[in-house]
Every structure is written in C-alpha cells, then in structure tokens.
Amino acid sequence: MMVAQVVECPLERELRLPPGGDWKSVVLRAVKAEEGFETWSGEGMELTRRGMDGAIGLKMEGRVVALRAMGLVGVEGVGEMRVGEMGFMSGPVAVRVRRGALGFGAREVVVERSGSWFVGARCGGKLVVSEWRGEGGKGVDVNGDGKVDVNSPAEYARGKGGMAKFAWEGKGYVMEGVDWAKRVMVMRETEVGPEFRVGEVVEDFAYVDRLGVAKRLSEGAEDFTVIDFWASWCGPCIAAFPQLQAMGEQYRLRVLGVNGDEDREAASKVLAQFVVMWPDVQETRPGWLYEYRLRVGLYPTYLLLDRERKIVWRGESTVELLEEVKQRVMRR
C-alpha cells in the first residue's frame, strides 16, 4: 500500500486570468454623459462611446483600460479589479465589448468579462493553476511548455469542485486545493494508473452505460474494440461520430465511448442529439480506471484493442484509425 506523499507548492505573488474561456455577461446602464458622448456604467466599469467616430473607451474602477481591436466585431482589453482578500490586492479582468451591442441611444449595453481568477504555483518546476475559490478548473503544465493547455484533459480538469488528478514524470497527483494559511497549493501523490501505450493490456472492467445497463469490457464477440475518449466541448470528437458509426457497422467493430465530461448532462444531450448507438462509459469498476481517462493528452484519442484487450494502435486521427482497422480486418 502506497504512503501518500503530500507536496506543498508556494503560490505565486499575482493572480492570473483563467487559462480557458470563462466569460459572463454584465449589463451596463446609461448615465449622463458629456455632449457628443454616450456613457454606460455598472459593476465598477464605465464604458464611453464618442458620437463623432464611434471610438470606445473603458474604465475599470476609475482606471483606463487599454483596448485593442477584436477583429471587426469590437474591442477587448485587460483591466484590474480590487480583491482585498487572501493577501491579493487585485486581480486581472478581461473585457470584451462587441460593437453590435452598442445601439444608438441604448439604455442598456451588455459587455463580457472574465468570470474568475486563477492562482498559480510551481510544483517541481511545473506551473500549477487553480480557480480562485477552488470551485472551477484546475491544471498542471504536464508537458513543460510553460502553460496549462485547456484543451488537454491530461493538463486541465474543468470540473466544479471535487479533486483533479494529473500525472507526470511517472507519478500521479491529486490536486487538493489551496491552503491559504500557508499560501501553498497542496498536491498529494496517488496511483499512477495505466499509460494506455501500445502493447499494454487494458485491465478488464465493469461499466454502466448511459442507459443504465451494466456490462464488461471483456464481453462481446467482436475481434476489435475502439475506445473513444471524447467530451461534449470537443468539436472534432462530435464530428467523428458518423465515421465511427459507419466503421463499427462495416467492420463488426465494437465502439466504446469514454466520456471526459464532469457535466454528465452535457454529454447526454450531445449523445441524444447525434443518435449515438454505442455504449458510453460514465463510470467503471474499479473506479480509478475511469479517473485515469485523463491520462490521454488530447480529445479525441482512440485506442484499438484486440480480443485480448491489448492496445494494438493509439492515435487522434479518425482517418488513420479507419486505415488501421481496414488493414487488420483484411489480415484476419
């Protein structure tokens, strides 16, 4: 039995913007303005438009925010809001103003602003981030490129609450959150789990699909099984559904989805919309095996298993998967 090692990583001195899109709408209301200008105000922001040329200015808590063009649709910038708790004096706030929302004489305008802050730390030279109040995303720079990739399930967990599990350099870690008294991020060592490499035999597991039917990985008469790691926020994953459906029917191939969503309802809506017929895993026994779906670095990731559950191919391309299946079926 492994004795869990606790790692405490010192917090960085400044808050940072969320590593992924985290936006909320803010309503500003018209207030009295100088002649030739329109002004809207609310939630510490003041937005001004000059009637002569439509130029937009923005202040946040009295400070001017430097704005840059957001293509042709509007402007964006980063300001600061006072925090005044947990030892941080202020935090960055990204703001977007879309020109289409600024109707002439509008009594109200809607702008977008980032909804939270992240704290950063360094664990073993790796950047680690956690949502300010610990209720949102958490991430680790697993590949060492200096940033947390929000599109990589190996580096970023989107769940609300709970614990996020990551693995790097042969060890597994659970991020337990921030200890504000010590001003550290707390990580605890845990099981490493499978690496899903070619040649590995995937442990047989029981699972319950979205219809509530209990099954096992080892069941089924098919010669090959494709495990599809996907998520509802992954466009390429969803676009590949028809190809996977056709592939399974043509080559008597079993397809098994492994859903990476913390929000199961979001996944269920997508599956219903696209009439996905294959089983979709939302939990396993043993449970830690499902947790280590995060070992894949990109969605979609496909594992091709033979009858002995050995991984004979791994990749992210549906086209390459189809070619691999064709070749192996022809050699049977």
N, C-alpha and C positions, 0 to 999 in steps of 0.2 A: 504494500500500500504506500503510495507516494505521500510524503510530507509536503504540504503546500508551502512554497516559499512566497513570502509577501515582498513585493517590490514597491518602494515609495519613490516617486519621481517628482523632483521640485517643479513647482509651477513657474511658468514664465511670467514676466512682470506686467505684460499687457494682454488685454482681451483681444480677440480677433474675430473677423467675420466668419460665419458658418462656411464650411468647405463646400457646401452644396446650396442649391436654390432653397431659400427659406423666406418666403415673402408673405406679407399681409397687407391688406388694403386699409388705407387711412383716409377718412373724409375730412377735408378742409372746407371751411365755410367763409363766404365773402365778408370782408371787413372794409371799413372806409379806407380809401387809398388816395394818393396824390392825383392831381389831374393828369390824364394821359396814361394812367396805370390801372391795373386791376390787382387786388391782393386777396389772398385766401389764407386762413390761419387755423391751427389746431394741433394738439399734441406736441407742442414745442417747436412746430415748424411754421414758417411763413413763406408763402410762395407768391411771387410777383411776376406779372407779365406786362411788358411795355407795349402799348397800343400801336405805336408808330411802326415797329418792325417785328413784334411778336417775341422779342427776346425774353427769356425766362431767367429769373433769379430766385435763389432759395437760401433761406437762413434756417439754421437749426440751433435753438436755444440762443439766439442772438448772434451766432457766428455764420459768416458767409460760407456756403458750401461750393467748392469748385465743381462746375458741371462740365461734362463733355458730351458730345453728340452720341446718341444711341441709334446709329444708322439714321434713317429719315423719320423714325417714329417718335422721337423725343430726346430727352437728355437724362443723364444719370450721374451720380456722384456719391462720395462717401463723407459723411459728417460724423460728429461725436455727440453722444448723449451722456449726461451725468448718471453714474451708477450709485456711488456713495455707499457701497456695502461690500463685504468680504475683502476689504482692503484695496479695491479697484476704484479709481476716481471717475473714470469714464470708459465708454465702450464705443466701438465703431458702428455706424448705421449706414447701410447702403440705401440709396433712394433712387427711384425711377419715376420720371414724370412723362407721361405719354401725351403728345400734342392733341390727340383725338379726344382727350378727356377735358380739354380746356375750351369749352364752348363759349362764344362771346356772351358776356353778361351772365355767365353761370353763377348761381347762388352757392353751388357746392362743386368741388372737384375731388376726384379720387386719385391719390398717388400710391405708389407701392414702396414699402420699406422692409428691410430685413427684420425678421421676427425675433431673433435671439442673438446672443453672443456665445462664443466658444472660448474656453480657457485652454492653454497649451502647456505641455510639459515635455521633458526629454527623458526617455527611458532607454538606457543602453545606446544612446546616440540617435534613437529614433524619435521622430515627432509623434506626440500623442495628443489628441484633442478630445474634449468632452463638452457637451452643451452646458451652458452656464448653470442651470439648476438641476442638471443630471437627468432630465426627463426626455431628452431628444437623442440625436445622433451621437455616436462615439466612434473614434477612428484611430488607427495606428499606421504610420508610414512603413509598411512591411517591406517594400522593395527598396527603400533607402533613397528615393529620388527627391526627398526634401519636402514632399507634400502628401496629404491624405487624399486618395482618389475616391471620390464619392460614387463612382460607377463600378468600383471593385468591391464585391462582397467580402473579399479577403482583408480589405483595409477599412471598410466603413460599415457600421451597423446602423440602420435607420430607425430602430425600434424605439417606442416610447416607454421609458422605464426599463426595469429589468437589468440584466447584465449582458455585456457584449464580450464575445470570445474571439481571440485572434491567435495566430501562430506565426512565429518567425524564428529562424536560426535553430530549428529542431525542437523548439519548446512551445507549449501552449499557454496562453494567458487569458484570464478573465479580468476585465476592467470593472472594478467595484465602485469607482466614483472618486470624488474629491474629498479629502479631509481638510476642511478649511482651517481648523485649528493649527494643523501642522503645515498647511499650504503645500500639500503634495497630492499628486494623483496616485491612487492605490491600485496596483495590479497584483493578481495572485496567480501563481503557476498552477496549471491544470493539465489534464491529459492532452497529449498531442493529437491523438486520433489518426485516422488514415490520411495518406497524402494523395490518394487517387492517382497513382502513377501507373503507366503501362506495365503490365506484369503482376500487379497487385491482385490478390483475390479479395473481392469485397465481401465482408462478413455478411452472412445471411441475417436478415432482419425481418421482423413483422412490422406491418404498417397498416394504417387506416386511411382509406382514400376519402375524397370529399363527399362521397355518398354514404359514408359510414360503414363500408364493407371492409372487414379485416382480411388481410392477405399476407403472403410472404414473398420475398424476392425470389426464393428458390422454386416457387410454383410456376407452372406454365410449360407448355410443350415446345415453345419456340427455341430455335437454335441460338438466337442472339437477342440481347436486350439493349435498348438505348436508354440511358438515364439522362434526362434533360434537366439541367439546373437552370431555372428561369425565375423571373419576377414580373409583377404586373407593371412596374415602371420601366421595364426593359423593352423598347420598341423592336429591336431585332429578334428578341425571343418570340414576341407575339407574331411578327411577320413570318416566322418559320413554321408556325403551327400547321398550315395546309400542306407544306412539304413533308413534315413528319407524319401527318395523317396518311398521305399517299404512299410514303415509304413503308409504313407499317402494313398497309393493305397489300401492296405489291409483293413484298418480300417476306411476308409472315414474320414480321419483326415486332417484338413487343416494345412498346414505348412506355416509359415510366417517368412522369414529371416529378421533380423535387422543387417545391415552391420555396423561394427565398424571402417571401414577404413576411414581415412581422404582423402586417394587417391582413388577416386571412380573408376578410370580407372583400377586400380589393381584388385579391386573387380569384375568389369565387365568381365575382362579377365578370372578370375577363374570360374565364373558362366558359361561363354560360353564354356570353356574347358570341364566342367563336365556335361553339358547339364542339368543344374538345372531348373526345371519346375515351382517351386513355386515362388510367388512374393517375391521380395527382397526390403526392405524399405531403402530408402536413404534420406528421409526427411518426416516430419509429420506436421500436423496442429492440435493442437498447436505445434510450433517448439521446445519449451523447452522439450517436452516429448521425442523427438528424442535425444536431447542432453544428457538426463539422461539415455541413454543406458550405460553410463559409470558407473552407479550405480552397475552393475554386476561386481564381483571381478575376474572373470575368463572366458575365452572363450574356448570352447563353454559353454554357460549357456542356459538351456531350461526352459521355463515357459509353463505349461499345463493349458489352460483356458477352463472353461465350457461355455455353451451358454450365460450365463450372464456376461461373461468376468471376472469371479472370478478366481484367481490363486488357483488351487487345488493341484499343485505339482510344485516344483522347484528343479533343480539339474544340474549336469555337466556330468552325465553318459548317453550315448545313450542306453546302455543295461537296466539301471534302468528305463529310460523313456519308453522303449518298454514294460517292465513288468507292469508299472503303467497304460499304455494305455490299455493293454490286460485286466487287472482286471476291469477297469472302463467300457470298452465296454461290457464285459460279464455281468455286473450288470445292464446294461440298460434295 
